[in-house]
């Protein structure tokens, strides 16, 4: 089978890319190793309200409307910030985006693994069978452990490892909460409320001496004592968040988008907005290259997304470095290193 574009990964980055490519009249095959789009959820599920200007968000995909962020310093003092947004039902959101792509004409194969490229053919593993397909362009939207990125010799090494559970809320909340503590090296803990439950998690830099699961359970004990949640987990997830900044995102006939490209924010770990926007940019470059039969035009993708995000990502890389080097005096430097404070941008 031959396609104009193969997209590896059917999360927000891949689905947005596939949607725009299919709308432009080109053939796109989206594959994902999962058996169901959006499951399991590996995300705290917050998005800023501004994202709704970029894409319509189905009401069923919104679990809660958020007014702002409450930040807890290591000494338990707090700051509150206006940060309107939404907590998503991420699996519903992902399915909505993927369905848009399929309705536009993209093909979707689930339970399909990307193995690599051999003799010009793309090798896939689906339903116990080895398949070979053709595509002019390959998009890697396959997350932080991207196999596609290896085709252009890009490997990601700088991660935060996260452990999260969905826990029942004792009372409804309209603020997300972020907690800093000297034990959460290179990361933080969070409580992101839905209507009747919350995503509660801890993320720390990989290689840290204390297991993130142990830190998580200590954090939950605190929240239980503060009568915020019940310690009766609804579900548990773990995952890696790339925090070292972007890798090279184009090469040959390859583009990388979203977590696979390292487009997540190095301080907050947020990445849904970048995945949506950069997926659109990738599709624009791809459709232009296909129309003009010139793969050299794929480099315009990197120019576009870097023009919008690179300055902020580079700033965040520097702030992360400073924060980690001065973790022993975290409270003193937090205002310089967390995005909600004006000092961060000074």
DADA-V315104 format. One line per field, one symbol per residue. phi: phi as a letter, one per 40 degrees, with the letter a starting at -180 (. if undefined). psi: psi as a letter, one per 40 degrees, with the letter a starting at -180 (. if undefined). burial: 1 if it has 24 or more other C-alpha atoms within 12 Angstrom, else 0. A space follows every 50 residues. Layout:
phi->???
psi->???
burial->???
This chain:
phi->.bbcbbbchbcdccccccccccccgbcbbbbacccacgbccbacgcbccc ccccacbcdccbcacbcabbbbcdcgcbbbbcacabcccccccccccccd cccchccbbcfbbcbibafgbccbbafgbcbbbbacbbbcbbgcbdccdc cbfbbcbbbbcbbbbcbcccbcbbbcbbbbacccdgaababbcccbaacb abbbccgcccccccccccccdcccccfbbccbdcabbbabbcbcgcccbb ifbbbbbgdccgccccccgcacdcccccccccccccccccccfacccccc ccccccccbcdcccccccccdccccbccbddcbcccbbcccdcdcc
psi->ihidhhhhhfaddddddddddddeeihhhhiheiehhehihgieehiidd deddiihhdeehdihhdahhhhideeiiiiihghaihigddddddddddd dddeeiihhifhhhdahhfeihhihhfeihihiiidihhhffadfhdddd dffhhhdhihhihiihihidiiiehihhhiidegheaiiihhhadeiihh ihhihieidhhddddddddddddddefdiigghdihiiihhheeiiihei hbfhihiaddefeiheddeieddddddddddddddddddddefgededed dddddddddddddddddddddddddfdefdddeddeeheeiddde.
burial->00111111111111111111110101111111110011001111111110 00001010001111111111111100001000101111111111111111 11011111110111111000011100000001111111111111111111 11011101111111111110001111111111111111111111101111 11111100000110110011001000011110000111111111111111 10111111111111111111111111111111111111110000101111 1100110011011111111111110010011011111110000000
